[in-house]
């Protein structure tokens, strides 16, 4: 938050370079050959004692703990056995989707009120997919205590809208464990095995995180969400009132005044309207914020505009910690373009004044919640001096590294990745030339992220949606980022540049994970697998009014892709035929008819041209769907409507 002293920054960079040069010179190291070097040898007894200590620390999580969310370090033997058990037995029940549906059915049978009350908005297929994806991500990250804690906290915030209780958490845990025991048998999942102990500990740990977060932060988050909706909805209400006033004024202007008093009042009203038109009255949140900043004397604080441009994305994701941290990291890089002093408390003052003026039901709870939210945002923002140092060292590295080092980066990257995730080779069946191109682009993106962060987030989102269509598991991206960090450290060997590269590639990986999680709908999953029956089931759960949007648009952030076009371009014409026939089927309820023709051509105005070039066999189903025939005849003729 302080002004950047460029002379100090240059001196720090020079000191870092001197330290790197000193550490790389042979003279810096002891040259006495007779000097004894002590080598540390790990004592097996110490390792056993550490594992016993971890097992003892996990004892309390055999029950649900709701006091706080602590980092959970699990014994390595427990983690290895549970992960191995998970991979082996998940396929035995038919994959993630089938396993999720089994859990859904078991919960529905044991406690139907939970499904009808808390998850009524989620169809069975969607709920099953999301639940198993979240559980799989947890099991993948068991070995990292801090990452597991962050994941648990994020889950707690994402479940704040639900009525989470202690009894429901216990019921969920018991139903899932009993279902696994029933499907696999007691011999495969005995009570004393490490996999079952680890699984119980994880379920209790997550349950405690949900309860703690709900009890501590639910009121604040709901107050923020409610006030933010009201602050942004006010523009619609204001415009509606202005339109009604103008219509009344125009109508009254056409009527003749019945007496002098009415004429005088009418003239006064018109004069008042002319005066109001000369004033630029702020109506939106952004306009009111800029107005208040000028009144308070902050009109020269251009950095406030940078935060304001991104604040809607930040406030809208208050309950989604991973997305909130991603937005704060991007904003931190954007703020490095502003080289003068930044005082974040000034933004908070203007923010609270703006909210108080726009939110009609403002109260003390909202005031406390927004103060807490902004203080937390300040902690999540990255230090600008550190980011500027990272940017400078990464730029110098890319401009100074030779072709031999670049070639080593290309070859080593995928070797390290395939060693850590052998299953990834099944998804990267391509030439080495293509892999080298991908590696070059990845290393370029880490540098470009510092230069133009917002544009890079959009580009990464587009790439992520392509990976959704290729059915790439999101669990691959964190190991890939780790492999890239390891490769960069082994080849470049410059501490500050490696820290800058690690920070950037970690952000890229998190954006990719988020995009794939948002874009992996049940429709897209069925298209990727080319499963027509699964696609029909996915379409069946969509509401009639939203069915066309589910089949034509999949969004992630500001970018979107089309399941219909993806099925055509990937050659899955059977799935494309099902989508077209479903869209052009006329449905109805007691109030409305639903026909996807208009939505289809609104989203894809070039549909006919695209089909002629890429899938002419689908023109028949499309044209047939545009014709409606009456079920009754008149004078031997049947009425037909053709929709153009």
C-alpha positions, -999 to 999 in steps of 0.1 A, spaced: 0 0 0 30 23 1 46 43 -28 71 23 -47 107 34 -43 124 24 -75 159 30 -62 154 5 -34 138 -20 -58 168 -18 -81 192 -22 -51 172 -53 -40 174 -68 -75 212 -61 -75 216 -78 -41 197 -108 -54 218 -111 -85 250 -108 -65 238 -135 -42 230 -158 -72 264 -151 -88 282 -158 -55 263 -191 -50 272 -202 -85 310 -194 -83 333 -223 -73 353 -199 -50 322 -195 -28 323 -231 -17 348 -247 7 378 -260 -13 395 -280 14 394 -316 2 402 -329 37 372 -312 52 347 -338 64 311 -334 51 284 -346 74 256 -363 54 222 -366 70 208 -401 70 172 -405 78 166 -426 108 137 -451 103 128 -448 139 122 -411 135 99 -417 105 79 -443 124 76 -419 154 64 -391 131 37 -414 115 26 -425 150 23 -388 160 1 -381 129 -21 -411 137 -25 -399 173 -34 -364 160 -60 -378 137 -78 -396 166 -100 -366 174 -113 -366 138 -130 -399 144 -158 -375 155 -169 -343 139 -151 -312 152 -167 -278 148 -144 -256 168 -121 -244 139 -106 -255 106 -71 -267 113 -46 -281 87 -50 -319 87 -18 -339 82 -26 -375 75 -3 -405 78 12 -414 44 2 -450 47 -34 -440 52 -33 -417 22 -17 -442 -1 -41 -470 8 -72 -448 4 -61 -434 -29 -53 -469 -42 -86 -482 -29 -104 -453 -46 -89 -458 -80 -94 -496 -80 -130 -497 -68 -144 -466 -86 -144 -484 -119 -160 -515 -103 -192 -495 -98 -192 -480 -133 -172 -448 -129 -179 -415 -111 -213 -408 -125 -226 -442 -114 -210 -439 -80 -226 -405 -75 -260 -418 -85 -257 -446 -60 -249 -421 -32 -278 -399 -43 -303 -429 -43 -290 -440 -9 -295 -406 6 -329 -403 -10 -339 -436 6 -324 -428 40 -336 -392 43 -358 -380 14 -363 -346 31 -327 -337 26 -330 -342 -12 -364 -325 -15 -355 -295 8 -318 -288 1 -311 -302 -33 -344 -299 -51 -329 -275 -76 -302 -300 -86 -313 -329 -108 -300 -364 -99 -275 -365 -127 -261 -330 -120 -259 -336 -82 -241 -369 -87 -215 -354 -111 -207 -325 -88 -206 -345 -56 -182 -371 -70 -160 -345 -86 -156 -327 -53 -149 -360 -35 -123 -370 -60 -106 -337 -57 -104 -341 -19 -89 -376 -22 -63 -364 -47 -51 -336 -23 -49 -356 9 -11 -355 11 -10 -316 14 -24 -304 47 -26 -267 38 -42 -274 4 -67 -297 21 -76 -270 46 -82 -245 19 -103 -270 0 -124 -276 32 -128 -239 38 -139 -233 2 -165 -261 5 -178 -245 36 -184 -212 19 -199 -228 -12 -225 -245 11 -236 -214 30 -269 -213 12 -279 -247 25 -293 -256 60 -262 -275 72 -268 -293 106 -248 -317 127 -274 -345 122 -273 -341 84 -235 -343 83 -236 -375 104 -263 -390 81 -243 -382 50 -212 -398 65 -230 -430 77 -249 -434 44 -218 -431 22 -197 -455 44 -225 -480 46 -231 -479 8 -194 -486 1 -195 -515 26 -227 -528 10 -214 -526 -26 -179 -540 -20 -185 -562 11 -170 -560 46 -140 -580 35 -130 -553 10 -138 -524 34 -133 -537 70 -136 -513 99 -99 -517 109 -83 -510 75 -64 -477 70 -85 -468 39 -117 -468 60 -101 -449 89 -88 -422 65 -121 -420 47 -140 -415 80 -115 -388 91 -119 -369 58 -157 -370 60 -157 -358 96 -131 -331 88 -152 -317 59 -184 -319 80 -167 -299 107 -155 -273 82 -191 -270 68 -206 -265 103 -179 -241 115 -181 -219 83 -219 -219 84 -220 -208 121 -193 -182 117 -197 -166 83 -232 -174 70 -248 -142 83 -220 -120 69 -219 -136 35 -257 -135 31 -257 -98 41 -231 -90 15 -250 -110 -12 -283 -93 -4 -269 -58 -3 -249 -63 -35 -280 -75 -54 -299 -45 -42 -272 -20 -51 -270 -34 -87 -307 -39 -91 -314 -2 -84 -306 8 -119 -334 -12 -133 -359 3 -108 -347 38 -115 -350 34 -152 -384 20 -148 -395 49 -127 -381 74 -151 -399 58 -181 -432 59 -162 -427 95 -153 -419 104 -189 -449 86 -202 -472 104 -177 -456 137 -187 -462 131 -224 -498 120 -217 -506 150 -195 -490 173 -220 -517 164 -246 -545 172 -223 -560 207 -220 -558 222 -185 -592 225 -169 -583 256 -149 -555 280 -143 -542 262 -112 -537 230 -132 -519 250 -160 -496 266 -135 -488 233 -118 -481 217 -152 -457 245 -162 -439 241 -129 -436 203 -135 -421 208 -169 -396 233 -156 -386 210 -128 -381 182 -153 -358 204 -175 -337 212 -144 -334 175 -135 -324 166 -171 -295 190 -168 -282 171 -138 -263 138 -143 -279 119 -114 -259 87 -107 -281 56 -111 -258 26 -112 -233 15 -86 -203 25 -107 -218 60 -114 -226 65 -77 -191 53 -67 -174 78 -91 -197 106 -79 -189 99 -42 -151 96 -49 -152 131 -65 -172 145 -36 -147 130 -11 -117 144 -30 -104 112 -46 -110 122 -83 -73 118 -91 -71 83 -76 -71 64 -110 -63 31 -93 -99 31 -79 -111 27 -115 -90 -5 -119 -106 -20 -88 -140 -8 -98 -138 -26 -132 -133 -59 -114 -153 -54 -82 -185 -70 -95 -167 -103 -101 -151 -100 -67 -183 -92 -48 -204 -118 -67 -180 -146 -57 -178 -138 -20 -189 -174 -12 -165 -190 -37 -130 -187 -21 -110 -202 -50 -126 -178 -75 -123 -149 -50 -85 -156 -46 -82 -158 -84 -98 -124 -89 -76 -109 -62 -45 -123 -78 -55 -109 -112 -63 -75 -97 -30 -75 -79 -12 -78 -113 -35 -51 -128 -26 -27 -100 11 -31 -107 5 -9 -138 -3 20 -114 31 32 -101 19 58 -75 8 53 -39 -23 33 -32 -42 35 1 -68 8 1 -87 22 30 -98 51 8 -116 27 -15 -134 12 15 -147 46 26 -161 54 -8 -175 18 -12 -194 20 21 -208 54 13 -220 42 -21 -237 11 -7 -254 31 20 -269 54 -6 -281 26 -29 -293 -1 -5 -326 8 10 -325 -18 38 -290 -10 50 -284 -19 86 -255 -25 110 -251 -62 100 -244 -52 65 -219 -25 77 -200 -51 98 -201 -76 69 -187 -52 43 -160 -40 67 -150 -76 73 -151 -84 36 -129 -55 26 -103 -63 53 -101 -98 40 -97 -86 5 -67 -65 15 -51 -96 30 -57 -116 -2 -41 -90 -25 -5 -97 -34 22 -71 -26 29 -49 -57 66 -46 -51 70 -84 -50 50 -88 -82 71 -61 -100 102 -79 -89 88 -112 -102 78 -96 -135 113 -80 -140 132 -113 -133 109 -134 -155 112 -109 -184 150 -110 -181 150 -147 -180 130 -150 -212 151 -125 -230 184 -140 -220 179 -177 -221 195 -195 -251 179 -220 -274 196 -249 -258 180 -241 -225 146 -237 -242 150 -271 -258 158 -286 -224 127 -270 -209 105 -285 -237 118 -320 -234 120 -321 -196 85 -307 -189 65 -336 -203 89 -362 -189 84 -349 -154 46 -346 -159 43 -382 -173 63 -395 -144 40 -379 -118 7 -387 -138 12 -417 -161 -25 -417 -170 -20 -383 -188 -2 -401 -217 -36 -414 -228 -48 -378 -234 -17 -365 -251 -13 -389 -281 3 -364 -304 37 -357 -321 67 -343 -303 65 -312 -325 30 -305 -311 41 -311 -275 70 -287 -280 46 -261 -293 24 -266 -262 54 -263 -239 65 -230 -256 30 -216 -253 28 -225 -216 61 -208 -208 51 -177 -229 17 -175 -210 35 -173 -176 53 -141 -188 22 -127 -206 2 -131 -175 22 -103 -159 20 -81 -189 -18 -83 -196 -35 -103 -169 -72 -97 -178 -67 -106 -215 -47 -137 -205 -75 -149 -182 -99 -147 -212 -75 -166 -234 -70 -192 -207 -107 -195 -203 -111 -202 -241 -84 -229 -239 -101 -244 -208 -134 -247 -227 -115 -266 -254 -102 -290 -227 -137 -295 -215 -146 -307 -250 -116 -330 -250 -127 -345 -216 -95 -337 -198 -97 -343 -161 -91 -312 -140 -70 -333 -115 -42 -332 -141 -36 -294 -139 -21 -292 -105 5 -319 -111 12 -303 -145 19 -270 -128 42 -287 -103 60 -304 -131 65 -270 -149 78 -255 -117 103 -283 -112 114 -281 -148 120 -244 -146 139 -246 -114 162 -274 -127 170 -255 -160 170 -218 -151 184 -220 -115 175 -184 -105 156 -182 -73 136 -150 -79 127 -159 -115 116 -194 -103 94 -178 -77 78 -155 -103 73 -184 -127 58 -206 -99 33 -178 -89 22 -173 -125 19 -209 -135 0 -217 -103 -26 -190 -112 -29 -204 -147 -35 -238 -134 -62 -226 -110 -80 -207 -138 -80 -239 -159 -93 -260 -131 -121 -235 -125 -131 -233 -161 -132 -271 -165 -153 -274 -133 -178 -248 -146 -179 -261 -181 -181 -298 -174 -219 -300 -175 -236 -334 -178 -244 -325 -215 -208 -318 -223 -196 -350 -206 -221 -371 -226 -210 -355 -259 -173 -360 -250 -179 -397 -244 -202 -399 -275 -229 -416 -253 -263 -409 -269 -283 -426 -241 -264 -405 -215 -270 -374 -235 -308 -381 -236 -308 -386 -198 -289 -353 -193 -314 -334 -215 -344 -350 -197 -335 -333 -164 -334 -298 -178 -365 -276 -173 -385 -269 -205 -379 -231 -203 -341 -236 -199 -336 -267 -222 -324 -248 -252 -298 -229 -232 -284 -261 -217 -280 -276 -252 -266 -245 -269 -245 -225 -244 -219 -236 -218 -203 -206 -200 -172 -201 -179 -166 -166 -168 -171 -143 -198 -165 -170 -224 -188 -197 -237 -189 -226 -261 -217 -245 -279 -223 -282 -271 -241 -285 -305 -212 -271 -325 -187 -291 -304 -205 -324 -312 -205 -315 -349 -169 -305 -351 -157 -335 -331 -176 -359 -354 -202 -370 -328 -231 -366 -353 -254 -389 -334 -253 -366 -304 -257 -336 -327 -288 -352 -342 -303 -358 -308 -297 -322 -298 -313 -308 -330 -343 -331 -327 -348 -322 -291 -346 -284 -297 -371 -286 -326 -397 -306 -306 -427 -285 -295 -435 -289 -258 -460 -273 -236 -472 -269 -200 -504 -253 -187 -492 -218 -195 -467 -218 -224 -455 -235 -255 -417 -242 -258 -400 -244 -292 -363 -240 -296 -363 -227 -332 -358 -190 -323 -331 -197 -297 -313 -221 -321 -309 -195 -349 -303 -167 -324 -273 -185 -309 -261 -199 -343 -273 -177 -372 -248 -195 -395 -262 -230 -386 -273 -239 -422 -239 -228 -436 -221 -248 -409 -241 -279 -415 -236 -277 -453 -198 -276 -448 -193 -300 -419 -224 -323 -415 -248 -323 -445 -265 -354 -432 -280 -333 -403 -298 -310 -427 -327 -335 -430 -334 -336 -393 -331 -298 -391 -355 -291 -419 -379 -317 -407 -380 -300 -373 -389 -267 -389 -421 -282 -403 -452 -286 -381 -482 -307 -393 -516 -306 -379 -530 -339 -365 -565 -332 -381 -575 -329 -417 -599 -305 -434 -613 -313 -469 -587 -340 -473 -559 -315 -465 -536 -313 -435 -524 -279 -423 -486 -274 -421 -465 -246 -408 -429 -240 -419 -408 -220 -395 -381 -199 -413 
